Amino acid sequence: MLTRPRRPFGLAALVVLTVVLLTACGQSANAGRQGSGSGGGRNPDELVFAAVPSENAQSLQQAYQPLLTLLQRATGKPIRFQSATSYSSAIEAQRAGKADFVQYGPFSLVTAQHSGVKVTPIAAETVAKGTPPGYHSYGITRPGSGINSLADFRGKKICFVDENSTSGYLYPSAGLINAGIDPVKDVTQVIAGGHDASALSVLNGQCDAGFAQESMIDTTLPARGQLKPGQLSVVWKSDLIPGSPIGISDDLAPDLKAKIIAAFPNANIDYMNANGICTPACAHLGEINGWGYATVDNAFYDGVRNVCRTTHAKQCAGQS
């Protein structure tokens, strides 16, 4: 698995990432994107759902297809899936009106809002029916590495997911700080680009240790046959992280937004299996192999903002 050394995320890199995503959308991305609703706001003929790859893009689209079908039925509009090249490119796509809703990580939602993107979280992934939407980050290493806790990460080559990743960067950075380790100066950072890439880079010895979302370690990679029991050790588990939100663009027409929001109480495997949306039947929904989505509001992500205060991450600048 290829990795790249950490480097500052400057304006030039942001522009490049944005161009990659918008170019990938093609000329068809602009078709029907300027329509307006009777109540004001955008009412495009086609809606774009963007998500950031915690694994490969093909698997990503397959994971979201039932949700896309549900949203298409609810809105009466075609829903085009767009795999973003990074969290930053997803943010810029929504800022530019090239994505109408985005499956964010909690941190990337906060980052988007701070940077001026007009986006509101409406639902978040939940693992099981009736449980609050949330998950954990794991700190992982290979058995026998001599690394038994975050304190042992000092001086090591450490895989992170993305500088805008909640479970792959922000919460791990807070964990390292609480363990007395500067996550920039005291380790050698490698930005792997995905949760699977981070875990597999540790497994293959390209990093001494690293971080990834728990579902990637517990279910996704084992189900794909890429990780066997005992091949990686979990040496740290974060506090509960608010579930990854769907962020909807605030400038959509009110009646269209209402249809989208009204669809999410049905965004779960029980409803989708009962109504023929999943064929064959869904065992799980979304990237976390969960039950579905639960309604959330902006205040639900105040815990992320608190971690921002601990880390002083540049993406959190201005958060109170």
Sine and cosine of phi, psi and omega as CSV:
sin_phi,cos_phi,sin_psi,cos_psi,sin_omega,cos_omega
0.00,0.00,0.84,-0.53,-0.03,-1.00
-0.95,0.31,0.64,-0.77,0.07,-1.00
-0.77,-0.64,0.23,-0.97,0.03,-1.00
-0.70,-0.71,0.57,-0.82,0.01,-1.00
-0.89,0.45,0.46,-0.89,0.05,-1.00
-0.92,0.38,0.68,-0.74,0.12,-0.99
-0.60,-0.80,0.39,-0.92,-0.03,-1.00
-0.85,0.52,0.63,-0.78,0.00,-1.00
-1.00,-0.05,1.00,-0.04,-0.08,-1.00
-0.99,-0.12,-0.03,-1.00,-0.04,-1.00
-0.88,0.47,-0.65,0.76,-0.04,-1.00
-0.88,0.48,-0.68,0.74,0.01,-1.00
-0.91,0.42,-0.61,0.79,0.01,-1.00
-0.89,0.46,-0.68,0.73,0.01,-1.00
-0.89,0.46,-0.69,0.72,-0.02,-1.00
-0.87,0.48,-0.72,0.70,-0.02,-1.00
-0.89,0.45,-0.63,0.78,0.01,-1.00
-0.90,0.44,-0.70,0.71,0.00,-1.00
-0.88,0.47,-0.63,0.78,0.01,-1.00
-0.86,0.52,-0.73,0.68,-0.02,-1.00
-0.92,0.40,-0.75,0.66,-0.10,-0.99
-0.92,0.38,-0.56,0.83,0.07,-1.00
-0.92,0.40,-0.64,0.77,-0.01,-1.00
-0.88,0.47,-0.47,0.88,0.01,-1.00
-0.92,0.40,-0.47,0.88,0.02,-1.00
0.98,0.21,0.07,-1.00,-0.01,-1.00
-0.91,0.41,-0.45,0.89,-0.02,-1.00
-0.91,0.41,-0.31,0.95,-0.02,-1.00
-0.90,0.44,-0.41,0.91,-0.04,-1.00
-1.00,0.01,-0.19,0.98,-0.05,-1.00
-0.93,0.37,0.81,-0.58,0.06,-1.00
0.95,0.32,0.21,0.98,-0.08,-1.00
-1.00,0.06,-0.10,1.00,-0.09,-1.00
-0.96,-0.28,0.05,1.00,-0.02,-1.00
-0.90,0.44,0.44,-0.90,0.02,-1.00
-0.78,-0.62,0.49,-0.87,-0.01,-1.00
-1.00,0.05,0.23,-0.97,-0.01,-1.00
-0.91,0.42,-0.43,0.90,0.00,-1.00
-0.99,-0.11,0.23,0.97,-0.05,-1.00
1.00,0.02,0.30,-0.95,-0.03,-1.00
1.00,0.00,0.21,-0.98,-0.02,-1.00
-0.97,0.26,0.64,-0.77,0.08,-1.00
-0.65,-0.76,0.93,0.36,-0.11,-0.99
-0.92,0.40,0.42,-0.91,0.03,-1.00
-0.94,0.35,-0.48,0.88,0.00,-1.00
-0.80,-0.60,0.67,-0.74,0.04,-1.00
-0.96,-0.27,0.57,-0.82,-0.02,-1.00
-0.90,-0.43,0.81,-0.59,0.06,-1.00
-0.95,-0.31,0.88,-0.48,-0.02,-1.00
-0.94,-0.34,0.59,-0.81,0.06,-1.00
-0.62,-0.79,0.44,-0.90,-0.05,-1.00
-0.99,-0.15,0.71,-0.70,-0.12,-0.99
-0.97,0.25,0.95,-0.32,0.23,-0.97
-1.00,0.07,-0.20,0.98,0.15,-0.99
-0.57,-0.82,-0.24,-0.97,-0.12,-0.99
-0.93,0.37,0.43,-0.90,-0.17,-0.99
-0.89,0.46,-0.62,0.79,-0.02,-1.00
-0.90,0.44,-0.71,0.71,0.04,-1.00
-0.90,0.45,-0.57,0.82,-0.01,-1.00
-0.89,0.46,-0.74,0.68,-0.01,-1.00
-0.91,0.42,-0.64,0.77,0.04,-1.00
-0.88,0.48,-0.62,0.79,-0.02,-1.00
-0.91,0.42,-0.54,0.84,-0.07,-1.00
-0.99,-0.12,-0.10,1.00,-0.11,-0.99
-0.84,0.54,-0.69,0.72,0.04,-1.00
-0.86,0.52,-0.64,0.77,0.03,-1.00
-0.91,0.42,-0.65,0.76,0.03,-1.00
-0.88,0.47,-0.65,0.76,0.03,-1.00
-0.90,0.44,-0.68,0.73,0.04,-1.00
-0.86,0.51,-0.72,0.69,-0.02,-1.00
-0.92,0.39,-0.57,0.82,0.04,-1.00
-0.90,0.44,-0.67,0.74,0.03,-1.00
-0.90,0.43,-0.64,0.77,-0.07,-1.00
-0.94,0.33,-0.58,0.81,-0.09,-1.00
-0.99,-0.15,-0.33,0.94,-0.10,-1.00
0.95,0.30,0.30,0.95,-0.04,-1.00
-0.84,-0.55,0.52,-0.85,0.13,-0.99
-0.90,0.43,0.64,-0.77,0.02,-1.00
-0.91,-0.40,0.88,-0.48,0.03,-1.00
-0.98,-0.19,0.77,-0.64,0.02,-1.00
-1.00,0.06,0.70,-0.71,0.04,-1.00
-0.79,-0.61,0.89,-0.46,0.10,-1.00
-0.99,0.13,0.91,-0.41,-0.02,-1.00
-0.97,0.26,0.46,-0.89,0.01,-1.00
-0.98,0.22,-0.34,0.94,0.00,-1.00
-0.20,-0.98,0.16,-0.99,0.10,-1.00
-0.86,0.51,-0.66,0.75,-0.04,-1.00
-0.89,0.45,-0.64,0.77,0.00,-1.00
-0.94,0.35,-0.54,0.84,0.09,-1.00
-0.91,0.42,-0.67,0.74,0.05,-1.00
-0.86,0.51,-0.73,0.68,-0.04,-1.00
-0.93,0.36,-0.53,0.85,0.05,-1.00
-0.90,0.43,-0.66,0.75,0.02,-1.00
-0.94,0.33,-0.60,0.80,0.05,-1.00
-0.86,0.50,-0.63,0.77,-0.07,-1.00
-1.00,0.10,0.02,1.00,-0.04,-1.00
0.97,0.24,0.30,0.95,0.01,-1.00
-1.00,-0.05,-0.15,0.99,0.09,-1.00
-0.70,-0.71,0.73,-0.68,-0.07,-1.00
-1.00,-0.09,-0.54,0.84,0.21,-0.98
-0.61,-0.79,0.53,-0.85,-0.10,-0.99
-0.75,-0.66,0.72,-0.70,0.19,-0.98
-0.99,0.15,0.99,-0.14,-0.02,-1.00
-1.00,0.02,0.28,-0.96,0.40,-0.92
-1.00,0.09,0.36,-0.93,0.00,-1.00
-0.83,0.56,-0.67,0.74,-0.01,-1.00
-0.93,0.37,-0.65,0.76,-0.02,-1.00
-0.93,0.37,-0.48,0.88,0.12,-0.99
-0.89,0.45,-0.75,0.66,0.01,-1.00
-0.88,0.48,-0.66,0.75,0.03,-1.00
-0.88,0.47,-0.71,0.71,0.00,-1.00
-0.87,0.49,-0.73,0.68,-0.02,-1.00
-0.90,0.44,-0.67,0.74,0.01,-1.00
-0.89,0.46,-0.56,0.83,-0.05,-1.00
-0.99,0.14,0.03,1.00,0.09,-1.00
0.98,-0.21,0.02,1.00,0.04,-1.00
-0.94,0.33,0.76,-0.65,0.00,-1.00
-1.00,0.06,1.00,-0.04,-0.09,-1.00
-0.63,-0.78,0.60,-0.80,-0.01,-1.00
-0.80,-0.60,0.78,-0.63,0.07,-1.00
-0.96,0.28,0.70,-0.72,-0.03,-1.00
-0.85,-0.53,-0.38,0.93,-0.02,-1.00
-0.35,-0.94,0.40,-0.92,-0.01,-1.00
-0.65,-0.76,0.49,-0.87,-0.02,-1.00
-0.91,0.42,0.68,-0.73,0.07,-1.00
-0.78,-0.63,0.58,-0.82,-0.11,-0.99
-0.96,0.27,-0.68,0.74,-0.08,-1.00
-0.68,-0.74,0.43,-0.90,0.00,-1.00
-0.84,0.54,0.76,-0.65,0.06,-1.00
0.99,0.10,-0.04,1.00,0.01,-1.00
-0.99,-0.15,0.51,-0.86,0.03,-1.00
-0.92,0.40,0.59,-0.81,0.01,-1.00
-0.93,0.36,0.85,-0.52,0.00,-1.00
-0.02,-1.00,0.24,-0.97,-0.04,-1.00
-0.35,-0.94,-0.05,-1.00,-0.04,-1.00
-0.78,-0.63,0.35,-0.94,0.19,-0.98
-0.98,-0.19,0.59,-0.81,0.08,-1.00
-0.94,-0.35,0.63,-0.78,0.28,-0.96
-0.99,-0.14,0.82,-0.58,-0.16,-0.99
-0.79,-0.61,0.42,-0.91,0.09,-1.00
-0.42,-0.91,0.06,-1.00,0.07,-1.00
-1.00,0.03,0.62,-0.79,0.08,-1.00
-0.83,0.55,0.67,-0.74,-0.01,-1.00
1.00,0.08,0.10,1.00,-0.02,-1.00
-0.97,0.25,-0.27,0.96,-0.09,-1.00
0.99,0.10,0.02,1.00,0.03,-1.00
-0.99,-0.15,0.90,-0.44,-0.09,-1.00
-0.87,-0.49,-0.14,0.99,0.01,-1.00
-0.32,-0.95,0.11,-0.99,0.04,-1.00
-0.88,0.48,-0.49,0.87,0.01,-1.00
-0.87,0.49,-0.44,0.90,-0.01,-1.00
-1.00,0.09,-0.01,1.00,0.03,-1.00
-0.97,0.24,-0.28,0.96,-0.05,-1.00
-0.83,0.55,0.75,-0.66,0.05,-1.00
0.98,0.22,0.07,1.00,-0.07,-1.00
-0.98,-0.19,0.27,-0.96,0.09,-1.00
-1.00,0.05,0.91,-0.43,-0.18,-0.98
-0.88,-0.48,0.78,-0.63,0.06,-1.00
-1.00,0.06,0.81,-0.58,0.19,-0.98
-0.92,-0.39,0.23,-0.97,-0.07,-1.00
-1.00,0.06,-0.84,0.54,-0.11,-0.99
-0.27,-0.96,0.59,-0.81,-0.06,-1.00
-0.92,0.39,-0.21,0.98,0.09,-1.00
-0.95,-0.32,0.29,0.96,0.00,-1.00
-1.00,0.00,0.73,-0.68,-0.01,-1.00
-0.94,0.34,-0.84,0.54,-0.06,-1.00
-1.00,0.10,-0.25,0.97,-0.03,-1.00
-0.97,-0.22,-0.03,1.00,0.02,-1.00
-0.48,-0.88,-0.82,0.58,-0.14,-0.99
-0.92,0.40,-0.83,0.56,0.00,-1.00
-0.90,0.43,-0.65,0.76,0.11,-0.99
-0.86,0.51,-0.64,0.77,0.03,-1.00
-0.88,0.47,-0.68,0.73,0.05,-1.00
-0.89,0.46,-0.65,0.76,0.04,-1.00
-0.88,0.48,-0.68,0.73,0.02,-1.00
-0.90,0.43,-0.67,0.74,0.02,-1.00
-0.87,0.49,-0.69,0.72,0.02,-1.00
-0.91,0.42,-0.37,0.93,0.07,-1.00
-1.00,-0.01,0.10,1.00,0.04,-1.00
1.00,0.10,0.33,0.94,-0.05,-1.00
-0.89,-0.46,0.77,-0.63,0.10,-0.99
-0.97,0.24,0.89,-0.46,-0.09,-1.00
-0.93,0.36,-0.17,0.99,0.05,-1.00
-0.98,-0.21,-0.74,0.68,-0.12,-0.99
-1.00,0.03,-0.48,0.88,-0.15,-0.99
-0.99,-0.12,-0.07,1.00,0.09,-1.00
-0.71,-0.70,0.31,-0.95,0.14,-0.99
-0.99,-0.12,0.93,-0.36,-0.06,-1.00
-0.99,0.15,0.67,-0.74,0.20,-0.98
-0.83,-0.56,0.84,-0.55,0.03,-1.00
-1.00,-0.05,0.96,-0.29,-0.15,-0.99
-0.98,0.18,-0.47,0.88,0.06,-1.00
0.99,-0.13,-0.26,0.97,0.02,-1.00
-0.32,-0.95,0.38,-0.93,0.01,-1.00
-0.91,0.42,-0.63,0.78,0.04,-1.00
-0.92,0.40,-0.66,0.75,0.00,-1.00
-0.89,0.45,-0.63,0.78,0.02,-1.00
-0.89,0.45,-0.75,0.66,-0.02,-1.00
-0.90,0.44,-0.70,0.72,-0.04,-1.00
-0.94,0.34,-0.49,0.87,0.06,-1.00
-0.92,0.39,-0.59,0.81,0.10,-1.00
-0.92,0.38,-0.72,0.70,-0.01,-1.00
-0.85,0.53,-0.64,0.77,-0.06,-1.00
-1.00,0.06,0.02,1.00,0.06,-1.00
0.99,0.11,0.16,0.99,0.04,-1.00
-0.98,0.22,-0.35,0.94,0.14,-0.99
-0.75,-0.66,0.51,-0.86,0.04,-1.00
-0.95,0.30,-0.56,0.83,0.01,-1.00
-0.39,-0.92,0.09,-1.00,-0.01,-1.00
-0.13,-0.99,-0.14,-0.99,-0.05,-1.00
-0.74,-0.67,0.55,-0.84,0.06,-1.00
-0.32,-0.95,0.37,-0.93,0.06,-1.00
-0.90,0.43,0.60,-0.80,-0.11,-0.99
-0.85,0.53,-0.63,0.78,-0.05,-1.00
-0.90,0.43,-0.48,0.88,0.04,-1.00
-0.90,0.43,-0.63,0.78,-0.03,-1.00
-0.99,0.16,-0.66,0.75,-0.13,-0.99
-0.99,0.17,-0.55,0.83,-0.13,-0.99
-0.76,-0.65,-0.74,0.67,-0.18,-0.98
-0.91,0.41,-0.83,0.55,-0.03,-1.00
-0.91,0.41,-0.65,0.76,0.10,-1.00
-0.87,0.49,-0.63,0.78,0.00,-1.00
-0.91,0.41,-0.50,0.86,0.03,-1.00
-1.00,0.07,0.01,1.00,0.01,-1.00
0.96,0.26,0.28,0.96,-0.04,-1.00
-0.99,-0.14,-0.11,0.99,0.01,-1.00
-0.58,-0.81,0.81,-0.59,0.00,-1.00
-0.97,-0.26,0.41,-0.91,0.01,-1.00
-0.81,0.58,0.73,-0.69,0.06,-1.00
1.00,0.03,-0.10,0.99,-0.03,-1.00
-0.97,0.22,-0.43,0.90,0.08,-1.00
-0.77,-0.64,0.57,-0.82,0.05,-1.00
-0.95,-0.32,0.69,-0.72,0.09,-1.00
-1.00,-0.04,0.90,-0.44,-0.06,-1.00
-0.95,-0.32,-0.06,1.00,0.03,-1.00
-0.39,-0.92,0.60,-0.80,0.06,-1.00
-0.72,-0.69,0.79,-0.62,-0.06,-1.00
-0.96,0.29,0.18,-0.98,0.26,-0.97
-0.89,0.46,0.25,-0.97,0.03,-1.00
-0.88,0.47,0.77,-0.64,0.02,-1.00
-0.99,-0.17,0.73,-0.68,0.06,-1.00
-0.82,0.57,0.64,-0.77,-0.10,-1.00
-0.85,0.52,0.49,-0.87,-0.02,-1.00
-0.89,0.46,0.82,-0.57,-0.13,-0.99
-1.00,-0.06,0.46,-0.89,0.29,-0.96
-1.00,0.04,0.86,-0.52,0.03,-1.00
-0.96,-0.26,0.82,-0.57,-0.04,-1.00
-0.97,-0.23,0.63,-0.78,-0.02,-1.00
-0.92,0.39,0.76,-0.65,-0.04,-1.00
-0.94,0.35,-0.35,0.94,-0.09,-1.00
-1.00,0.02,0.09,1.00,0.09,-1.00
-0.94,0.34,0.43,-0.90,0.02,-1.00
-0.85,0.53,0.66,-0.75,-0.06,-1.00
-0.81,0.59,-0.67,0.74,-0.02,-1.00
-0.92,0.39,-0.56,0.83,0.05,-1.00
-0.94,0.34,-0.70,0.72,0.05,-1.00
-0.86,0.51,-0.65,0.76,-0.02,-1.00
-0.88,0.47,-0.64,0.77,0.03,-1.00
-0.90,0.43,-0.67,0.74,-0.01,-1.00
-0.91,0.42,-0.74,0.67,-0.02,-1.00
-0.88,0.48,-0.64,0.77,-0.02,-1.00
-0.92,0.39,-0.33,0.94,-0.01,-1.00
-0.97,0.23,-0.45,0.90,-0.19,-0.98
-0.95,0.32,-0.45,0.89,0.15,-0.99
-0.86,0.51,-0.33,0.94,0.05,-1.00
-0.99,-0.14,0.06,1.00,-0.04,-1.00
-1.00,0.10,0.95,0.31,0.02,-1.00
-0.45,-0.89,0.32,-0.95,-0.11,-0.99
-0.93,0.38,-0.48,0.88,0.01,-1.00
-0.89,0.46,-0.77,0.64,-0.02,-1.00
-0.92,0.38,-0.69,0.72,-0.08,-1.00
-0.91,0.40,-0.62,0.79,0.04,-1.00
-0.94,0.34,-0.61,0.79,-0.03,-1.00
-0.95,0.32,-0.40,0.92,-0.09,-1.00
-0.92,-0.38,0.29,0.96,0.13,-0.99
0.95,0.32,0.29,0.96,0.04,-1.00
-0.97,0.23,-0.59,0.81,0.06,-1.00
-0.99,-0.11,0.89,-0.45,0.05,-1.00
-0.69,-0.72,0.95,-0.30,-0.01,1.00
-0.94,0.35,-0.01,-1.00,-0.09,-1.00
-0.85,0.52,0.61,-0.79,0.04,-1.00
-0.98,0.19,0.70,-0.71,0.15,-0.99
-1.00,-0.05,-0.38,0.93,0.01,-1.00
-0.34,-0.94,0.11,-0.99,-0.06,-1.00
-0.68,-0.73,0.64,-0.77,0.07,-1.00
0.97,0.23,-0.18,-0.98,-0.12,-0.99
-0.99,0.17,-0.39,0.92,-0.10,-1.00
-1.00,-0.04,0.21,0.98,-0.02,-1.00
0.83,0.56,0.70,0.72,-0.12,-0.99
-0.98,-0.22,-0.12,-0.99,-0.02,-1.00
-0.99,0.13,-0.59,0.80,-0.02,-1.00
0.25,-0.97,-0.64,-0.77,-0.08,-1.00
-0.81,-0.58,0.52,-0.85,0.09,-1.00
-0.85,-0.53,0.52,-0.86,0.00,-1.00
-0.93,0.36,0.68,-0.73,0.04,-1.00
-0.68,-0.73,0.22,-0.98,0.13,-0.99
-0.77,-0.63,-0.01,-1.00,-0.09,-1.00
-0.90,0.45,-0.59,0.81,-0.04,-1.00
-0.91,0.42,-0.36,0.93,0.00,-1.00
-0.87,0.50,-0.37,0.93,-0.07,-1.00
-0.98,-0.18,0.28,0.96,0.06,-1.00
-0.90,0.43,-0.47,0.88,0.07,-1.00
-0.88,0.47,-0.60,0.80,0.06,-1.00
-0.91,0.41,-0.66,0.75,0.02,-1.00
-0.90,0.44,-0.55,0.84,0.06,-1.00
-0.91,0.40,-0.65,0.76,0.05,-1.00
-0.91,0.41,-0.55,0.83,0.09,-1.00
-0.84,0.54,-0.66,0.75,-0.01,-1.00
-0.92,0.40,-0.51,0.86,0.04,-1.00
-0.95,0.31,-0.68,0.73,-0.13,-0.99
-1.00,0.06,-0.43,0.90,-0.12,-0.99
0.83,0.56,0.53,0.85,0.01,-1.00
-0.86,0.52,0.62,-0.79,-0.06,-1.00
-0.88,0.47,-0.49,0.87,0.03,-1.00
-0.93,0.36,-0.32,0.95,-0.02,-1.00
-1.00,-0.04,-0.05,1.00,-0.11,-0.99
-0.79,0.61,0.75,-0.66,0.03,-1.00
1.00,-0.07,-0.15,0.99,0.07,-1.00
-0.95,0.30,0.70,-0.71,0.00,-1.00
-0.98,-0.18,0.00,0.00,0.00,0.00
